[in-house]
Amino acid sequence: MAGALTGMKKYFIRALLMAVAFGAFAALVKQPFLIEVVTFVFIFSIYSLSWSLMANSGQISLGHAVFFGSGAYASTLMARNLGLPPPVAILVGPLVAALIGLGIGRLCIGLREWFLGMVTFGFSIIAQLIVVEHLGWLTKGWDGIPVPRLLPEEIPLEAAPT
């Protein structure tokens, strides 16, 4: 048990260092395009790590997109419709995704391997239908919702370095 805690502590320290490095990068680099690219790299790194975690545990889950999307939609809707500041909405979004994951996880608690994959795939199809068809008035259907920017608008072309 002590070895597992030590490993978790190392993981937490690495994650914290990466977050600080990203914050420093965002503060020092004034080019919105570079910040956007690095942000997407971090987002999809987290997404791929979740797949790796499941694959290495011998489980197959096809519901990751539901959690990924629900957190993104929750953050965006809270920032746009409820007026929450984007940094606060970004912190609340993963909590919404975790609650949805907890609900789906409780239903799938006894499933393993391909059975888990089939049920989570079914949940992802159901979530897609709900978000696109039934909540399209709120989620803008297949087009999605434009998100509020965290940083000021883009730098004018005249101010760009040459």
Secondary structure, DSSP 8 states (H G I E B T S, - for coil): -HHHHHHHHHHHHHHHHHHHHHHHHHHH---HHHHHHHHHHHHHHHHHHHHHHHHHTT-----HHHHHHHHHHHHHHHHHHS---HHHHHHHHHHHHHHHHHHHHHHTTT--HHHHHHHHHHHHHHHHHIIIIISHHHH-GGG------SS-S---GGGS--
